[in-house]
Amino acid sequence: MAVMKAVTLALLCAVAVTNAQSSCISPSGRIQPSVASGYSLQVVATGLAKPRGLTFDSQGHLLVVQQGSGSLTSYTIDESNGCTTLGNNATVVDVGLNLNHGLWVNGTTLYASNVNSVYSWTYDPNARTVSNQEELVNGMANSDHGTRTLLLPESAPGMLVITRGSGGNLDINSTTIEGGTAQVRAFNLNNRTGIYDWLDGQLLAWGVRNEVGIAEHPATGGIWGVENSADQITRNGVDVSNNNPGEELNFFGYLNGTPYANQGANFGYPWCLAAYNLTELPNSSDLTIGEQFAFDTASTLDNENRTDEYCSQQAAPRLVFQAHMAPLDIKFNNSATEAWISFHGSWDREVPVGYKLSVVRFGENGEPSDQPDSLTAVTDIVSNTNLSACPANCFRPAGLAVDNRGRIFMTSDSSGEIYLVTRNSTSNGTSGTSTSASPSATASASSASTYGIYPTGFGAVCVLLLFLLF
């Protein structure tokens, strides 16, 4: 009798879990993500208008900037039958300000940005409404690279960090600090007496072409960024743009009082770029991977250029990634052992690259575990199965957010989706991504096939009962 009951329960559980998984949202169109072994993926929302930046408020609501509409929307998170979906929505800020990417919530204060300005509001996380709109910083309008990513470091209360990209592929205005483009600046909101002009901010870095993603290391308070580097570069008359320059992981120092001699450094752009594939760079015998190199003159730079010797004196990236992968966000896990990076994907490379969510391992010293010349520092977690279909039929990762369970939420602006990434098991036997265990260096999205959900709700109860019975 006990055996018959156990078999019956097993069948019921199988049906319950299968039904739960089949009722979850499927990826849009022909998009079929590939997921590294040990991880699971769900689509939690579709049909959004180019979702970009996202974050959680103190009540667990997910706030999303929809670049396609210019609005900011709040969603509840619904967990049912093993499926996670976005539930009840509320428009927090409507389309009038043309919000396009930057977003941050600090208790009862909400911050968001458009191409020219950063705004704040008094925010009620229960009602999901705002009041007391203020313009904090302006004077940032560009003809290109319009995202203004925001960071309020926990280690430096009252400081607001903003990234501003260049005004084009090679921007002559970026050759001077006063030009204002291709920079990262910090603003002291505690001492604010009016609207800051962009040039009023404390300079954290310049010569950074388009530092879209920025994050604070949870343990050290260090400020890290990921950079989209230049396109269509030639050196000694040779087109080297397929695999050079590399995309960058950069370190900008601290705002918590920790001394850092290189604060406000010039990272070389637009005169200097980081080497990634040395074999394709003419006269590269004196260069190393990640080192800054000079390239041919360009009309947008008044037909001027610099030398490798000059470039070697500029600040270098901490790591470089494959050219054209376009990193858009970086988020650390709570234990500071991983930096999650969304690679939006290439638009002008012969063979598409990127279109994936990856992890860089960090050590106890607050630095990446790999050396600056490493070409294997990235572990891919979620990717597209067919890059030849990109960008038209691929998801394109943009913004990232980590919930209080350590799960990763990721927007795909191209497909109007939001994904949920969960580690199936960790060293302490729980699900999530916030523990000290790093992903296996052998895990790769190209060799994995896990797509679905980790059993929760009734499915989890079934698993437990079956374990007890047998």
Secondary structure, DSSP 8 states (H G I E B T S, - for coil): -HHHHHHHHHHHHHHHHHHHHHTSB--STT--EEE-TTEEEEEEE-S-SSEEEEEE-TTS-EEEEETTTTEEEEEEEEEETTEEEEEEEEEEE-GGG---S-EEEETTEEEEE-SS-EEEEEEETTTTEEEEEEEEEE----SS-----EE--TTSTTEEEEEE--SSSS-GGGGSGGG--SEEEEEEGGG--S-EEGGGSEEEEES-TT--EEEE-TTT--EEEEE---SS-EETTEE-TTT-S-EEEEE---SSS---TTTTEE--TTTEEE-S-GGGSTT-TT--TT-EEE----GGGTT----HHHHHTS---SEEE-TT--EEEEEE-TTSSEEEEEE---SS-SS----EEEEEEB-TTSSBSS-TT-S--EEEEEEES-GGGTTTTS--EEEEEE-TT--EEEEETTTTEEEEEEES--TTS--SS-SS----TT--GGG----S----HHHHHHHHHHHHH-
